[in-house]
Amino acid sequence: MSSDDDSFVYDPESGEWISAADAAKAAQVEVRDAVGNLLADGDQVTLIKDLVVKGAGQTLKRGTLIKSIRLTGDAQEIDCKFDGIKGLVLRAEFVRKR
């Protein structure tokens, strides 16, 4: 049937036992930018709209390049760094992959 190193988990939605590797793939969230491109950790994105940053008293202008994003596990939020702004989280609908 299968070797001892394979592990299976029960999927209550389908009512079947599936491999742990397949379950991990299903648990990953796909994050897509404003035009539908798939985003990944480390990608560079460009803003498609002027955004007022709450708490920072600063506006990020359209066309601003954001380097090295990190996915948060939410399908619409990405974590990123920008000069002078700590803990910046952007909505994926306002960025385009570069």
GIQUIRA-V797491 format. One record per residue. N is the residue number from 1. OMEGA is omega in whole degrees, 0 to 359 (none if undefined). Layout:
N;OMEGA / N;OMEGA
This chain:
1;176 / 2;180 / 3;183 / 4;182 / 5;175 / 6;176 / 7;183 / 8;177 / 9;181 / 10;178 / 11;184 / 12;180 / 13;182 / 14;182 / 15;182 / 16;173 / 17;179 / 18;181 / 19;181 / 20;179 / 21;178 / 22;179 / 23;179 / 24;178 / 25;181 / 26;182 / 27;181 / 28;181 / 29;175 / 30;178 / 31;181 / 32;180 / 33;185 / 34;181 / 35;175 / 36;177 / 37;179 / 38;180 / 39;178 / 40;176 / 41;177 / 42;179 / 43;172 / 44;180 / 45;178 / 46;178 / 47;179 / 48;183 / 49;173 / 50;181 / 51;175 / 52;182 / 53;180 / 54;177 / 55;182 / 56;181 / 57;186 / 58;176 / 59;175 / 60;185 / 61;175 / 62;181 / 63;179 / 64;180 / 65;176 / 66;183 / 67;171 / 68;178 / 69;175 / 70;178 / 71;185 / 72;185 / 73;174 / 74;184 / 75;183 / 76;182 / 77;175 / 78;180 / 79;182 / 80;177 / 81;174 / 82;183 / 83;175 / 84;180 / 85;179 / 86;175 / 87;181 / 88;176 / 89;181 / 90;174 / 91;182 / 92;181 / 93;181 / 94;181 / 95;175 / 96;180 / 97;181 / 98;none
